[in-house]
Amino acid sequence: MKLEEVKSALEHLETIAFQLPNGELVPNHFHVTEVGKITKHFIDCGGTVRNEEVVNFQLWNANDYDHRLHPEKLVNIIELSQKTLDIGDLEVEVEYQGQTIEKFALDFDGTNFLLTTKQTDCLAKDQCGVPAEKPKVKLSEVQNTQACAPDSGCC
């Protein structure tokens, strides 16, 4: 989900809720302690130099039950971050404290912001030597049963 999509969704909400991949909601007294731009400059296993930028939200669950972040306040925080840090319409990732600091992609279902799991992947599959995974087929489901019939001459 891109930053402008987040801002647009916030304009139509009265409350903000973030839902974890297991369906649980982040406690409603969370704080957004950071909105930032993360730049990653790296080389992949195939030797290609790459640059990636994302917007990062850090959610923090405080024991502050008297304050709740309202949508218009988060929009103000985002807009200040965009202006101060020169943040464009980048993909948003979210950090949240689980067993360790966990990073999530972000989606929206019309009511809640959904924290979705992220996966690692090889960016240079054509160069790194890992063979493509062969499709698994059940022999009982193979349609061409005539290919090796007893009188077909294939054996």
N, CA, C and O of each residue as an XYZ file, in Angstrom:
620
protein
N       0.844     -1.166      0.000
C       0.000      0.000      0.000
C       0.895      1.236      0.000
O       1.868      1.308      0.751
N       0.563      2.190     -0.833
C       1.367      3.404     -0.942
C       0.861      4.467      0.037
O      -0.268      4.412      0.524
N       1.732      5.425      0.303
C       1.461      6.447      1.313
C       0.203      7.257      1.006
O      -0.586      7.528      1.911
N       0.004      7.644     -0.240
C      -1.190      8.428     -0.587
C      -2.464      7.613     -0.388
O      -3.509      8.173     -0.056
N      -2.390      6.296     -0.588
C      -3.540      5.427     -0.321
C      -3.864      5.404      1.171
O      -5.033      5.382      1.556
N      -2.828      5.408      2.008
C      -3.033      5.446      3.464
C      -3.736      6.743      3.846
O      -4.717      6.731      4.589
N      -3.231      7.858      3.334
C      -3.839      9.157      3.646
C      -5.294      9.203      3.187
O      -6.159      9.707      3.903
N      -5.556      8.684      2.013
C      -6.922      8.666      1.489
C      -7.843      7.823      2.376
O      -8.971      8.225      2.662
N      -7.369      6.675      2.801
C      -8.168      5.812      3.678
C      -8.441      6.499      5.009
O      -9.546      6.402      5.544
N      -7.444      7.190      5.544
C      -7.606      7.869      6.829
C      -8.677      8.954      6.771
O      -9.345      9.209      7.773
N      -8.853      9.597      5.619
C      -9.846     10.660      5.479
C     -11.269     10.162      5.702
O     -12.155     10.954      6.022
N     -11.501      8.861      5.537
C     -12.854      8.302      5.647
C     -13.072      7.545      6.962
O     -14.116      6.920      7.146
N     -12.108      7.595      7.867
C     -12.208      6.843      9.120
C     -12.460      7.749     10.313
O     -12.029      8.902     10.334
N     -13.161      7.216     11.305
C     -13.321      7.907     12.585
C     -12.315      7.402     13.605
O     -11.929      8.134     14.516
N     -11.885      6.146     13.456
C     -10.870      5.552     14.325
C      -9.893      4.774     13.466
O     -10.211      4.378     12.345
N      -8.694      4.556     14.006
C      -7.661      3.802     13.290
C      -7.477      2.465     13.982
O      -7.350      2.400     15.205
N      -7.463      1.402     13.197
C      -7.191      0.072     13.741
C      -6.216     -0.641     12.816
O      -6.361     -0.614     11.594
N      -5.213     -1.286     13.428
C      -4.263     -2.114     12.703
C      -4.500     -3.555     13.113
O      -4.557     -3.869     14.302
N      -4.636     -4.421     12.139
C      -4.898     -5.839     12.395
C      -3.673     -6.660     12.037
O      -3.129     -6.546     10.939
N      -3.244     -7.492     12.986
C      -2.097     -8.375     12.785
C      -2.484     -9.546     11.885
O      -3.672     -9.828     11.726
N      -1.508    -10.232     11.295
C      -1.819    -11.366     10.410
C      -2.644    -12.467     11.084
O      -3.381    -13.180     10.403
N      -2.534    -12.616     12.404
C      -3.309    -13.651     13.095
C      -4.737    -13.212     13.406
O      -5.487    -13.956     14.037
N      -5.124    -12.004     12.967
C      -6.480    -11.510     13.174
C      -6.642    -10.606     14.389
O      -7.636     -9.888     14.495
N      -5.681    -10.632     15.303
C      -5.759     -9.776     16.488
C      -5.522     -8.323     16.086
O      -4.792     -8.033     15.138
N      -6.155     -7.421     16.829
C      -5.935     -6.000     16.601
C      -4.820     -5.493     17.499
O      -4.688     -5.923     18.644
N      -4.020     -4.577     16.972
C      -3.054     -3.869     17.801
C      -3.888     -3.099     18.820
O      -4.889     -2.492     18.437
N      -3.517     -3.097     20.115
C      -4.316     -2.378     21.113
C      -4.592     -0.942     20.655
O      -3.714     -0.281     20.101
N      -5.826     -0.464     20.893
C      -6.239      0.816     20.329
C      -5.555      2.024     20.954
O      -5.783      3.150     20.514
N      -4.727      1.817     21.965
C      -3.979      2.928     22.561
C      -2.535      2.971     22.040
O      -1.646      3.505     22.705
N      -2.310      2.404     20.847
C      -0.980      2.425     20.237
C      -0.596      3.850     19.869
O      -1.450      4.731     19.772
N       0.675      4.062     19.669
C       1.201      5.335     19.166
C       1.991      5.043     17.891
O       2.589      3.975     17.764
N       1.995      5.974     16.961
C       2.910      5.920     15.828
C       4.108      6.752     16.255
O       4.047      7.982     16.261
N       5.200      6.081     16.611
C       6.359      6.774     17.158
C       7.312      7.264     16.078
O       8.169      8.106     16.343
N       7.169      6.746     14.866
C       8.021      7.182     13.760
C       7.242      7.113     12.461
O       6.458      6.192     12.237
N       7.469      8.096     11.616
C       7.149      8.010     10.193
C       8.428      8.450      9.511
O       8.875      9.583      9.687
N       9.014      7.562      8.738
C      10.302      7.882      8.143
C      10.469      7.296      6.767
O       9.647      6.512      6.293
N      11.553      7.694      6.137
C      11.923      7.153      4.831
C      13.157      6.297      5.037
O      14.168      6.764      5.561
N      13.070      5.043      4.621
C      14.198      4.123      4.730
C      14.742      3.884      3.324
O      14.008      3.503      2.413
N      16.031      4.115      3.172
C      16.711      3.894      1.898
C      17.652      2.717      2.066
O      18.444      2.663      3.007
N      17.554      1.783      1.149
C      18.400      0.590      1.179
C      19.203      0.553     -0.120
O      18.629      0.496     -1.207
N      20.511      0.586     -0.007
C      21.419      0.538     -1.159
C      22.198     -0.759     -1.014
O      22.937     -0.926     -0.044
N      22.048     -1.680     -1.959
C      22.625     -3.005     -1.789
C      22.975     -3.632     -3.124
O      22.649     -3.103     -4.187
N      23.641     -4.765     -3.046
C      23.967     -5.547     -4.231
C      23.335     -6.918     -4.048
O      23.464     -7.525     -2.985
N      22.659     -7.404     -5.071
C      22.032     -8.718     -4.957
C      23.041     -9.819     -5.296
O      24.176     -9.529     -5.676
N      22.632    -11.062     -5.161
C      23.544    -12.195     -5.356
C      23.984    -12.361     -6.803
O      24.911    -13.118     -7.085
N      23.326    -11.659     -7.722
C      23.734    -11.699     -9.126
C      24.662    -10.552     -9.501
O      25.086    -10.445    -10.652
N      24.980     -9.687     -8.525
C      25.903     -8.589     -8.766
C      25.253     -7.279     -9.185
O      25.959     -6.328     -9.520
N      23.935     -7.208     -9.174
C      23.240     -5.983     -9.552
C      23.123     -5.061     -8.340
O      22.665     -5.473     -7.274
N      23.544     -3.805     -8.521
C      23.400     -2.804     -7.467
C      21.970     -2.287     -7.506
O      21.442     -1.963     -8.570
N      21.352     -2.215     -6.336
C      19.943     -1.817     -6.262
C      19.742     -0.753     -5.184
O      20.506     -0.662     -4.223
N      18.690      0.048     -5.373
C      18.260      1.037     -4.397
C      16.770      0.842     -4.169
O      16.001      0.733     -5.123
N      16.368      0.800     -2.923
C      14.950      0.718     -2.581
C      14.646      1.772     -1.534
O      15.474      2.052     -0.667
N      13.464      2.353     -1.614
C      12.995      3.294     -0.606
C      11.588      2.911     -0.205
O      10.762      2.568     -1.051
N      11.318      2.971      1.085
C       9.983      2.740      1.626
C       9.711      3.771      2.709
O      10.629      4.364      3.275
N       8.439      3.968      2.980
C       8.025      4.752      4.134
C       7.837      3.770      5.272
O       7.269      2.694      5.083
N       8.308      4.131      6.443
C       8.224      3.256      7.600
C       7.369      3.906      8.683
O       7.601      5.050      9.073
N       6.379      3.157      9.162
C       5.623      3.545     10.350
C       6.080      2.619     11.469
O       6.171      1.407     11.277
N       6.363      3.177     12.617
C       6.662      2.336     13.774
C       5.511      2.485     14.760
O       5.216      3.583     15.231
N       4.866      1.362     15.065
C       3.780      1.352     16.042
C       4.336      0.936     17.387
O       5.152      0.019     17.483
N       3.885      1.622     18.426
C       4.351      1.328     19.775
C       3.138      1.215     20.670
O       2.259      2.076     20.661
N       3.098      0.154     21.435
C       2.007     -0.082     22.359
C       2.434      0.422     23.740
O       3.190     -0.246     24.446
N       1.946      1.593     24.114
C       2.300      2.181     25.408
C       1.222      1.855     26.430
O       0.127      1.413     26.079
N       1.538      2.072     27.663
C       0.548      1.908     28.727
C      -0.201      3.212     28.959
O      -0.561      3.545     30.088
N      -0.425      3.928     27.897
C      -1.106      5.207     27.930
C      -2.524      4.979     27.404
O      -2.764      5.045     26.198
N      -3.449      4.715     28.306
C      -4.806      4.372     27.896
C      -5.689      5.599     27.684
O      -6.830      5.471     27.240
N      -5.167      6.793     27.999
C      -5.964      8.017     27.921
C      -5.883      8.711     26.567
O      -6.646      9.639     26.297
N      -4.984      8.276     25.736
C      -4.812      8.927     24.443
C      -4.969      7.900     23.325
O      -4.468      6.779     23.404
N      -5.656      8.307     22.320
C      -5.813      7.454     21.148
C      -5.537      8.295     19.922
O      -6.015      9.424     19.807
N      -4.762      7.741     19.008
C      -4.405      8.453     17.789
C      -5.610      8.516     16.864
O      -6.185      7.490     16.501
N      -5.984      9.727     16.490
C      -7.117      9.917     15.589
C      -6.615     10.057     14.154
O      -5.484     10.487     13.929
N      -7.452      9.696     13.190
C      -7.022      9.725     11.785
C      -6.452     11.068     11.342
O      -5.428     11.105     10.659
N      -7.095     12.167     11.718
C      -6.595     13.475     11.269
C      -5.223     13.785     11.854
O      -4.418     14.450     11.203
N      -4.942     13.323     13.058
C      -3.623     13.525     13.674
C      -2.559     12.738     12.909
O      -1.463     13.244     12.672
N      -2.882     11.496     12.522
C      -1.914     10.702     11.756
C      -1.680     11.324     10.382
O      -0.550     11.314      9.895
N      -2.714     11.861      9.750
C      -2.530     12.548      8.468
C      -1.582     13.724      8.658
O      -0.701     13.942      7.827
N      -1.746     14.483      9.732
C      -0.855     15.616     10.009
C       0.587     15.159     10.199
O       1.511     15.806      9.705
N       0.790     14.049     10.912
C       2.133     13.501     11.117
C       2.742     13.085      9.779
O       3.910     13.364      9.509
N       1.946     12.419      8.945
C       2.419     11.972      7.627
C       2.800     13.173      6.769
O       3.862     13.179      6.146
N       1.945     14.185      6.735
C       2.222     15.355      5.898
C       3.455     16.117      6.376
O       4.226     16.611      5.553
N       3.655     16.220      7.682
C       4.861     16.852      8.207
C       6.100     16.046      7.808
O       7.127     16.618      7.444
N       5.997     14.724      7.878
C       7.109     13.846      7.477
C       7.406     13.991      5.992
O       8.568     14.048      5.590
N       6.353     14.052      5.175
C       6.554     14.210      3.733
C       7.300     15.501      3.426
O       8.223     15.515      2.611
N       6.901     16.570      4.073
C       7.505     17.880      3.837
C       8.938     17.926      4.361
O       9.843     18.384      3.663
N       9.142     17.456      5.578
C      10.445     17.567      6.229
C      11.469     16.600      5.647
O      12.639     16.954      5.500
N      11.043     15.385      5.313
C      11.964     14.343      4.861
C      11.927     14.124      3.352
O      12.599     13.227      2.841
N      11.149     14.932      2.636
C      11.011     14.802      1.194
C      10.592     13.374      0.811
O      11.259     12.699      0.027
N       9.483     12.947      1.381
C       8.962     11.600      1.145
C       7.925     11.657      0.029
O       6.979     12.443      0.086
N       8.111     10.827     -0.971
C       7.150     10.721     -2.062
C       6.107      9.654     -1.761
O       5.969      9.201     -0.625
N       5.388      9.270     -2.783
C       4.332      8.268     -2.659
C       4.947      6.870     -2.732
O       4.846      6.179     -3.746
N       5.579      6.479     -1.645
C       6.297      5.199     -1.574
C       5.444      4.131     -0.904
O       4.446      4.432     -0.249
N       5.856      2.869     -1.081
C       5.230      1.774     -0.356
C       5.454      1.975      1.137
O       6.486      2.500      1.555
N       4.475      1.553      1.939
C       4.550      1.692      3.391
C       4.821      0.329      4.003
O       4.186     -0.664      3.648
N       5.774      0.294      4.927
C       5.970     -0.888      5.751
C       5.788     -0.454      7.196
O       5.978      0.714      7.536
N       5.419     -1.400      8.035
C       5.110     -1.100      9.427
C       5.964     -1.970     10.330
O       6.065     -3.181     10.137
N       6.580     -1.330     11.324
C       7.307     -2.057     12.365
C       6.410     -2.157     13.591
O       5.747     -1.193     13.976
N       6.401     -3.342     14.195
C       5.619     -3.544     15.410
C       6.353     -4.551     16.284
O       6.960     -5.496     15.779
N       6.298     -4.351     17.572
C       7.004     -5.218     18.514
C       6.235     -6.521     18.722
O       5.157     -6.527     19.316
N       6.796     -7.616     18.231
C       6.288     -8.951     18.512
C       7.313     -9.637     19.394
O       7.722     -9.075     20.410
N       7.738    -10.845     19.028
C       8.838    -11.504     19.734
C      10.117    -10.692     19.578
O      10.975    -10.677     20.461
N      10.225    -10.027     18.449
C      11.288     -9.079     18.139
C      10.621     -7.978     17.323
O       9.399     -7.994     17.177
N      11.363     -7.041     16.797
C      10.736     -6.042     15.937
C      10.364     -6.734     14.632
O      11.228     -7.266     13.935
N       9.095     -6.726     14.309
C       8.608     -7.372     13.098
C       8.260     -6.310     12.065
O       7.760     -5.237     12.404
N       8.530     -6.622     10.798
C       8.198     -5.715      9.697
C       7.074     -6.329      8.878
O       7.088     -7.517      8.554
N       6.107     -5.491      8.556
C       4.935     -5.935      7.812
C       4.701     -5.033      6.603
O       5.061     -3.856      6.609
N       4.100     -5.602      5.580
C       3.544     -4.803      4.498
C       2.185     -4.307      4.991
O       1.700     -4.762      6.027
N       1.579     -3.392      4.268
C       0.328     -2.795      4.721
C      -0.730     -2.900      3.639
O      -0.456     -2.689      2.458
N      -1.947     -3.232      4.063
C      -3.105     -3.292      3.179
C      -4.273     -2.665      3.934
O      -4.122     -2.297      5.099
N      -5.417     -2.538      3.301
C      -6.585     -1.925      3.930
C      -7.820     -2.658      3.454
O      -7.978     -2.888      2.255
N      -8.709     -3.033      4.380
C      -9.915     -3.775      3.999
C     -11.177     -2.918      4.028
O     -12.287     -3.447      3.967
N     -11.015     -1.609      4.120
C     -12.165     -0.715      4.188
C     -12.491     -0.279      5.606
O     -13.177      0.721      5.818
N     -11.987     -1.046      6.587
C     -12.200     -0.721      8.001
C     -10.883     -0.680      8.753
O     -10.595      0.280      9.468
N     -10.081     -1.733      8.586
C      -8.812     -1.871      9.309
C      -7.632     -1.825      8.350
O      -7.725     -2.241      7.195
N      -6.518     -1.307      8.861
C      -5.258     -1.454      8.154
C      -4.733     -2.838      8.498
O      -4.640     -3.195      9.673
N      -4.394     -3.611      7.492
C      -3.964     -4.995      7.681
C      -2.445     -5.078      7.599
O      -1.844     -4.687      6.599
N      -1.834     -5.590      8.660
C      -0.404     -5.845      8.651
C      -0.219     -7.222      8.035
O      -0.646     -8.225      8.607
N       0.412     -7.272      6.876
C       0.566     -8.531      6.157
C       2.031     -8.963      6.184
O       2.937     -8.130      6.205
N       2.242    -10.250      6.182
C       3.601    -10.773      6.294
C       4.401    -10.467      5.044
O       3.871    -10.396      3.935
N       5.680    -10.289      5.256
C       6.625    -10.059      4.161
C       7.506    -11.302      4.044
O       7.771    -11.983      5.035
N       7.951    -11.584      2.838
C       8.798    -12.746      2.583
C      10.077    -12.306      1.883
O      10.079    -11.349      1.109
N      11.155    -13.015      2.164
C      12.381    -12.771      1.416
C      12.280    -13.476      0.065
O      11.488    -14.402     -0.105
N      13.082    -13.032     -0.879
C      13.082    -13.646     -2.198
C      14.423    -13.349     -2.861
O      15.078    -12.361     -2.528
N      14.820    -14.180     -3.776
C      16.028    -13.943     -4.558
C      15.673    -12.986     -5.694
O      14.702    -13.204     -6.418
N      16.460    -11.932     -5.842
C      16.207    -10.945     -6.888
C      16.945    -11.254     -8.189
O      16.748    -10.573     -9.195
N      17.792    -12.278     -8.168
C      18.589    -12.605     -9.360
C      18.493    -14.098     -9.665
O      19.511    -14.757     -9.872
N      17.294    -14.619     -9.694
C      17.100    -16.060     -9.918
C      17.736    -16.541    -11.210
O      18.188    -17.684    -11.288
N      17.777    -15.694    -12.219
C      18.349    -16.085    -13.502
C      19.876    -16.152    -13.461
O      20.490    -16.659    -14.400
N      20.503    -15.646    -12.385
C      21.961    -15.598    -12.326
C      22.563    -16.361    -11.143
O      23.768    -16.615    -11.135
N      21.773    -16.723    -10.168
C      22.380    -17.260     -8.945
C      22.528    -18.777     -8.931
O      23.140    -19.318     -8.009
N      21.989    -19.477     -9.921
C      22.227    -20.908    -10.027
C      21.235    -21.792     -9.297
O      21.382    -23.015     -9.307
N      20.235    -21.212     -8.667
C      19.222    -22.032     -7.995
C      18.264    -22.534     -9.068
O      17.667    -21.738     -9.792
N      18.116    -23.859     -9.171
C      17.241    -24.385    -10.224
C      15.783    -24.020     -9.968
O      15.344    -23.927     -8.821
N      15.046    -23.815    -11.046
C      13.618    -23.550    -10.928
C      12.945    -24.782    -10.342
O      13.308    -25.914    -10.662
N      11.978    -24.550     -9.495
C      11.277    -25.659     -8.869
C      10.386    -26.345     -9.902
O       9.608    -25.695    -10.600
N      10.515    -27.675     -9.988
C       9.701    -28.434    -10.919
C       8.297    -28.593    -10.338
O       8.135    -28.782     -9.132
N       7.294    -28.517    -11.196
C       5.928    -28.707    -10.685
C       5.737    -30.130    -10.194
O       6.225    -31.080    -10.807
N       5.030    -30.270     -9.095
C       4.747    -31.594     -8.536
C       3.438    -32.088     -9.129
O       2.436    -31.373     -9.136
N       3.460    -33.323     -9.629
C       2.304    -33.890    -10.302
C       2.000    -35.244     -9.671
O       2.906    -36.047     -9.447
N       0.730    -35.495     -9.388
C       0.318    -36.813     -8.924
C       0.096    -37.686    -10.157
O      -0.661    -37.324    -11.058
N       0.755    -38.820    -10.186
C       0.614    -39.700    -11.346
C      -0.821    -40.136    -11.556
O      -1.241    -40.373    -12.688
N      -1.582    -40.245    -10.467
C      -2.977    -40.671    -10.597
C      -3.834    -39.615    -11.295
O      -4.940    -39.914    -11.745
N      -3.329    -38.382    -11.386
C      -4.097    -37.311    -12.019
C      -3.642    -37.021    -13.450
O      -4.194    -36.133    -14.099
N      -2.656    -37.745    -13.945
C      -2.177    -37.526    -15.305
C      -3.261    -37.975    -16.276
O      -3.765    -39.094    -16.183
N      -3.618    -37.091    -17.213
C      -4.723    -37.336    -18.133
C      -4.380    -38.322    -19.247
O      -5.246    -39.077    -19.691
N      -3.136    -38.323    -19.701
C      -2.768    -39.134    -20.857
C      -2.437    -40.559    -20.423
O      -1.265    -40.934    -20.380
N      -3.460    -41.360    -20.100
C      -3.246    -42.729    -19.655
C      -3.030    -43.681    -20.827
O      -2.596    -44.813    -20.610
N      -3.318    -43.261    -22.072
C      -3.142    -44.119    -23.240
C      -1.684    -44.214    -23.672
O      -1.328    -45.109    -24.439
N      -0.843    -43.315    -23.196
C       0.554    -43.268    -23.648
C       1.290    -44.557    -23.342
O       2.168    -44.958    -24.106
N       0.962    -45.202    -22.268
C       1.654    -46.425    -21.915
C       0.676    -47.558    -21.607
O       0.863    -48.301    -20.643
N      -0.331    -47.682    -22.402
C      -1.267    -48.791    -22.250
C      -0.560    -50.079    -22.613
O       0.415    -50.058    -23.365
N      -1.035    -51.208    -22.089
C      -0.324    -52.467    -22.316
C      -0.038    -52.777    -23.794
O       1.027    -53.315    -24.095
N      -0.914    -52.469    -24.691
C      -0.692    -52.768    -26.104
C      -0.256    -51.559    -26.921
O      -0.348    -51.596    -28.149
N       0.219    -50.478    -26.278
C       0.542    -49.253    -27.013
C       1.935    -49.290    -27.635
O       2.226    -48.475    -28.510
N       2.791    -50.193    -27.220
C       4.118    -50.299    -27.765
C       5.138    -49.360    -27.125
O       6.255    -49.226    -27.623
N       4.764    -48.721    -26.042
C       5.703    -47.771    -25.410
C       6.720    -48.485    -24.537
O       7.752    -47.899    -24.211
N       6.472    -49.711    -24.152
C       7.395    -50.412    -23.246
C       8.230    -51.422    -23.996
O       9.060    -52.104    -23.396
